[in-house]
């Protein structure tokens, strides 16, 4: 059980408790006497209410979608699928993670940190594990903390910036792909509801506001402070001794120093990788629809649907890893734009989540587990040597 707790431990010092000897003894005595059970209950709910909300939202939406689509129909579509297309789609997953690794590796390179491909790849998988168990995938920042543990030369602020910048590039890639594909879709379809372009326009506005926020120091300080506190509470083990001695202010300073390392050519290359990533994700969606017997679909509509679903899941952080929110958008858009039945659309969404989140996330969780085991073993060896 201790090992399982340690897997989800981000070593961070954002919330530091004073040592017992520095705390007033009278206060400690008061706390011990006055209703300790209520204190524990309040503390537990305060720490876990975001997860409870995420579980309720995810569970409710997925239950509704499954019942609406008919579980038997979903099971039949999965049973009768062409699994050769599934294998091809999994090949797409590998390519997607290679692109993600190359993009993050390039970001780190511009910050003066040359990280080997396999090291960056393993950290991406660790970040995917964090994403899979947190609302809006904020746990992806887990890879930044493990990067600083592996490489003392990179500061926590620079590592956090690399992950935040990587996520912004994801949003930028989505916006570009949607803006490119949408005019072609409009030209070939006259019955699109008014809220479709309205929601896409809203996504563009959200992205532009995000850019303004990220490049505004006052706003970013508040956002990063909230994010880091949330992450530390989400992953930090109560008795953790291995903490990073750094303040939020130092992270903010490193964050803005890191922004100055990029020129136009760097943005163009990173943007190209982002567009390639989302285009490939859409192609993977087309392969899965073919696996379920859907032919003659418009690839542009599939790509746009998956991109819109992703951006909504990112910007509405009320479900675990975006599950439920993303599925609802995919079911809605594919039914509206391509007339695909709900059971097929939901099967597509579930399969993509399994391939792109669950499998890599499990691998990332195992990597953390073995890292923690190795660290324990190394500590025990060093302790024995010191005693000897």
N, C-alpha and C positions, 0 to 999 in steps of 0.2 A: 504493500500500500504506500509506503514511503517513497519507493521508486516511482510509482505512478504520480504522486504529488510533485516529485522533483522534475518530472518531465515537463510540466507546465510552469516551471519557475524561470521568470526573467530576472536575472540578478540586477536589481536596480535600487538606488538609494533615494528615490524621489520622496518617499515617505519614510522618515527615519524616526524610530522611537528612541527616547532618551534611555540611557542605562538606568537600571532600577535604583542604583545608589544616588542618582541625581534627582529622582522624583521625591517630592515631599512625602514622608512616611504617613502623615495624617491622611492625605488624600488616598493613598493606597489602602489604608485601613478602612476609610469610608466606602471605597469601591467594593472592598471585600465583604463589608457588612450589608450594604444596601442592595438588595435584590439582584444578585449576580446572574440569575437565570434570565431576567429581563434584559440585562446588558448583553448577554450572549445572543439572545434572539434578535435584538435590534442590530447588533453587529453583523450577524449572518445575513439578514434581509438586506441591509445596506450594501453588503459586498456582492450579493447575488441577484438583486432585483433586475438588472439588465439582462442577465442570462435567463431568468424566469420569463421575462417579457419576450425575449427572442425565441425561447422554446414554445411559449404559448402561440405567438404569431406564426412561427414556422409550422408547428403542429396543426393549428387551426386551418391555415391556408392549404396545406398539403392534404389534409383530411377532406376539406371541401372540394378540392380539385379532383381527387381520386374518386370520391363518391359521385361527383357530377359527371365524370368521364366514364364511370362504371368500371369497378375493379376487374370484372371478368373480361371486358374488352381490352383493358390495358394488359392483362396477363396474356390474352390471346395474341395481341400485337407483338409482345416480347417473345412469345413462344414461336411464332411463325416468321420471325425476322430472319433476314439473310445475315448470318454471323460473319461471313467473309468481309462484309462492309464494316462490321464492328472492329475486326482486326485492323482494317485500313484506317478507321477512325482513331484507334489507339496509336497507330503510327503518327497520326496527326497530333495527338497529345505529346508524344516525344518531341516532335518538331516544335510545338508551341513552347515547351519548356527549354528547348535549346535556344530559341529566339529570346525568351525572357532572360536566360542566363547571359547571352551575348550582350543584351541591352544593359543589364545591371553591371556586368563586367566593364563595359565601356564607360558607364557613369563613374565607377570607381577609378578607372584609369585616368580620367580627367581630374580626379582629386589626388592623383599621385600615388595611387595604391594599385599595384599590379597583382591581382588575385588570379591564381590558376583556374582554368575552366571547371574542373571537377569540384574544386572547393566551393566556387560560386554556385555550381549546380546543386550541391548538397545543401547549401544554405537557402537556396530558393525552395527546395523541398521542405526544409524546416519552417520557412515562412508560410508555406502552403498548409502545414499542420496548424499553425497559429491562426491562419485565415479560416480554416474549416470549423473552428470551435468558437469564433467570436462574431458579434454583430458587425456587418459592413466590412468584414475581412480586415479589421484593424489589427488583428494578431499577426498580420504579415510583417509587422515591425520586429517581430521576434528574431528575424534573420539579422537585423542590425546589431542586436545585443550579442548574438553568438559570433558575429564577425569581429566585434571588439574583444571578445574573449580569446579568439584565435590569433588576432593581429593587434598587438599593443600599439603599433605605429599609427593606427587610425583612431581618431577621437570618437566618442559617442555621438556628438553633435553631427560630425561629418557622416557617420554611418546612418543615423536617423534621416539626415537630408537625402542620402542616396536612395533610401526606400520611399520616402515621401515623393521625391522627384520621379521615381520609377512609376508610382501610382498616378501622378499627374500626367505622365506620358501615356499611360493607359487611357485616361480620359480624353486626352488630345487625339489619340488614334481613333477612338470611338467617334468623336465629333467629326473628324475629317472623313471617315468612311461613310457615316450617315449623310453628311452634306453632299458627298459625291454621288451616292446611290439614290438619294431621295428624288432629285429632279427626273431621273429616268423612270422611277416608279410612278411619279405623278403623270408623266407624259403618256404612260401606258394604262393608267387606271383612272377612271372618272368618278368612281363611287367611293372614294376615300372620305371617311368621316372627318369633320372639322378638327376634332381633338387630336388626330394623329399628327398633323403638322404643328399644332399648338404644343403638344407634349415634346416634340423634337426641338422646337424653338425654345421651350422652357429648359431643356437639357443644355442647349448652347449657352443660355444666359447663366445657368448654374455653373458651367465650366468657366466662363469669363469671370464671374464673381470669385470663384475659387482661385483663379490666377491672381486677381487683385489682392485677395486675402493673403495668399502665400508670399507675395512680394511686399506686403505691408508689415513692418516689424511689430507694431503694437498688436495687430490682430493675430499675427502668427504666434506671438508669445502666449496669448490666451489660449489659442487652439492647441498648440503643442503642449502647454501645461496640462490642459484637460486630457489630451490624448495619452500623455505619458503617465498621468495619475491613474487613468482608467486601465491602461495596460499593466501597470505595476500591481494594481489591486486584483486584476483578472488572473495574473500568472504567478504572483509572488507567494512563495511558501512562507507561512508565519514565522518559522524558526530559521529562515534562510540567513546564513552568515556571510555567504559569498556575494557581496553587493558592489556595485560600481559607485565609487565616490565622486559623484559629479552632480552639480545643481542644474536645475532647469535653465537658469540664466546662461550657464556655460554652453549648454546644448544650443540655445538660441544663437549665441555668438558664432559658434562653429557652423551652424546652419547657414547663416548669411555669408560667412567667409567662403563656404563651399559653392554658393551660387555664382561667385565671380569667376569660376574656372571654365565657364562655357561660352563658346562663340557661336556664330550663326551656323557654321559648318557642322558643329557638334549637334545642335538642335535638329538640323536637317537629317543627319544620319540616324539619330535616335527616333525622330518622327517617322522615318521610313521603316524602321524596325517595328514600330508600334502599329503602323498601317498594315504591314505584312502579317503581324500577329493576329489582328482582328479579321483580316481577310481570310487567313487560314482557319480561324475558328468558324467563320461562316461556311467555308468549304467543308469542314468537318461536319457541320450541321446538315449540309446537303447529302453527304455520304450516309448519315444516320437516317435521314428521311427515305433515301433509296433502300436502306436496309428494311424499313417498314413498308416498302412497296409503293412509295410515293414517287411518281415520275412527272416530268414536265414542269417542275416547279421553277420559279425564277430565283437564281442564286442571289441576285441583288436584294430581293425581298427577304430571303432567309438571313443574309448577312446583316441587313439593317435591323431585322427583328431581334437577333441575338445581341447586337450592339446596344439597342435601346433597352433591352432587358437588363443588360449588364450595368448600364449607367444608372438606371432606376434602382437596382439592387445596391449599388455603391452609395447613392445619395439618400436612400431611405433606410437608415441603419436600425431596423427594428426586427430583423430576423437573423438566425444563425447562418453565417456565410452567404446571406442573400437568398437562401433556399425558401421557396414559397413566393416571395416577391418576384424573383426572376421567372419562376415557372408560370406564374399568373400572367405576366406580360407576354411570354412566348405563346401560351395557349390562346390568349386574346388576339394577338396580332396575326398569328398564322390562320386562325379561323376567319378573321375579318378580311385579310389581304389575299389568302390563297384558298380559303374554304376547306382547310384541313381539319378533320374531326379532332375533338379535344383529346381523345385517348392516344392518338398518334403524336400530337404535339407534346403531351405530358410525358410520353415514353421517350421522345427525343430529349427533353429537358432533363429527365431523371438519368438517362444514359450519359449525357454530357457531364452532369455533376459527378457521376460515378467515375468516369474516365479522367476528368480534369481536376477534380477536387479530392474525392475520396481515396483513390489509389495513391496519388502523389502524397496526400496528407498522411496516410498510414505509413508510407515509407519515411516521410519526414519525422513522424513520431518515433519510429524505430531508431532513426539516426540519433535523435535526442536521448533516447533511452540508453543506447550504447555509449554515447558521449558521457553521460552522467555516470555510467558504470566505470568507464575508463578513468574519469576524474577521481572517483572514489578509490579506485585501485592505486592510482598514482599518489594520492594523499596518504594512503595507508603505508605505501612503500617509503615515502619520504619521512613519515613519522617514525617508522621502524629504524631507518638509517640514523635519524637524529638521536633516538634513544640509544642505539648501539654505539 
